[in-house]
Amino acid sequence: MTGRILVAGVGNVFLRDDAFGVEVVRLLAERPQPPGVQIRDFGIRGVHLAYELLNGYDLFVLVDAAPRGEVPGTVSVLEVDLPGPEDLQAQPVIDAHSLTPDAVFGLLSSLGGHPGRSLVVACEPAEVDAGMGLTDPVRAAVPDAVRAVEEILAEAIPGGLKKAAQATDEQECMADLATSR
């Protein structure tokens, strides 16, 4: 795959573990990425995410806290099949600040959008009550989610992550050489 890839973190930083996706993409954004890969924090802006996906992506990776009945901190990678227009029921008025991933996918489909492959890197939350900061089990799961996303990208772009890291190393070496003259 050589096309466009979007890795999007979503969540509300004021609802404890709901900030999981935001934290994961913050760490991913600090790492070198191959060309064509965008790492973005959409926070609670689900409508913006749906409209961004209309731009067309070959691979979409959504990172989010998602209660699935697992032990808190469990990271799962799920393949998502977007609903077709025939699968959509009448949509209620949308609250732009509280779209769930299902609602984002539904809105995207209703707008005629469909990214290539869609995956969700999900973490079982322990607490989504008002408050700041991830709980201990969810905080401990962040590196696992970063690794899961990097494995997805490595599979999608063989050698791409290694090339991005090498390019960053080369740029740092050149910068060091320039300043030592």
N, C-alpha and C positions, 0 to 999 in steps of 0.2 A: 504494500500500500504506500502510495506516495502523495496522497491527497491531504486535505485539510482535516485536522483533528481538534476538537474542543474538549477540554477537561474543565468542568464547571463545578465549583463548590457552592452549595446552598445551605442556608440555615440562618437562624436568628441568634445572634451573640448574646442576647439578653435572656435566653431560655436554656441556660446550662449546656447540656449535651447536644442540643439542636445546632450548636455552633461547630459540630464536628467537621462538616464539609468545608466550612470557611477556614478552619485550622489546617486541614490537609492541603488545600490549594495554596495557602500562604507558604507552607514549607516547599511545595513543589515549584512555586514561582521563583524561589531562591536558587533553584538548580538549573543547569543548562538544559535547554530543550532543542531538539532538531527543528529545522525549518518546517513550517506548516502546522506546528503544535502550538495552540493557544491555551494557557492556563489562566482561568478567570474566576474571580469571586463574585457571584451574583447575589450573595446574601439572601435577602427576602424579596428580591426583584424578579419573581418568576415570570412576569409578563415580558420583561426585558430579555430573559433567557429564551423564551419561546420565539420572540422576534429575531434574536441573534441566530437561532437555529434555522430560520428561514433563509439565511445566507448560504446554506448548504455545507454540510460536513460529511466526510466519508466515515468518520468515527466520532461518536459522542460518548463521553464518560461523565456521568453525573456522580458526585460524591456528596453523601448526605447521611444523616442519622435516620434510621428507619426501624421502628419497632416491628420485629418479626417473631417474637416469642422466644428469642435466644437468650443466652447469658449476656448481661451487659458487657460491652467491649468486643463482642463477636463481630468480625468483619466478614462480609459476604460479597461475592461478585455475582451479579444477576444480569442475565441477558433480557432485554426489554423488547417486546414486540409492540410497536405503536399501533393504536387503534386506527382502523380505516374510517373514512367518513361515514360509512354505513353502520359502524359500531357505535357511533356517538349518539347520545341521547340529548335532549334539549339541555343546554348548559345554563345554569343559573348565572346571575350577575356575578362577575369575577371581582374578588378583592385582590388587587394587585400585590398586596403585601403578605398574602397568606396562601399562595398557591402551593399545593402539595406536588410532589413529582408526578403523580397520576394526572393532576389537573394541568400541569405544564405540558405533558405529552398529549392530553386531550385537546388543549388549546392549539398546540402546534399542528395536530392532525386536522382540526377544524379550519385552520388557516391554509391548509394544503401543503404543509411542510412535512418532510420526512428525511431525517439524516440517514446515512447508511446504516451502520451497525450502532446500536445503542446499548450501553452497559451502565449499571448502577453499582458503585462501590459503596456498600451500606454498612453502617455500624449500629449495633443494638444499643440504644441509649439506656442509661440507668435513671436519669432524672431530666425532665424537660420543664421543670417549674421555673418561675422567675428567679434569675440570679446569673451571675457572671462566672465563667470558668467551667471547664470540663470536669466531670467527676473522675476519680482515679482510674477506674477500668476503661473508660472511654479515652482518657488522655494516653494511657498505655497502648491503646489500639491505633493511635495516629501513625506511628512508624510502620505498622503492618499495612495500613491503607496506602501510605506513600509507596511502599514496596509493591503492593498490588497494582496501583496505577502505573508504576514504572515497568512492571512486567507486561501489562497490557500494551503499553507504548512500544516496548522492545519487540513484542510479537508483531505489532502492526508495522513497525519500521525497523526491520533487522539491521543492527549496527548503527542505527540513528542516534540512540542515546550515547553510545560510546563516542561517536564522531562529535556530538555536541560537547561532551566533556573534554575531548581532546582539543577542540577549537577554543574552548575557554582557557585551557591550560596554555595553549600557544599564545593567545592574546595576552595573558598575564605575563608570560615570559618576555614577549615583545615590549610590553609596558615597562617591565623591570629593566630591560636593556636600554630603552630610551631614557629612563631617568638616571641610569648609572653613567651616562656619557658626559 
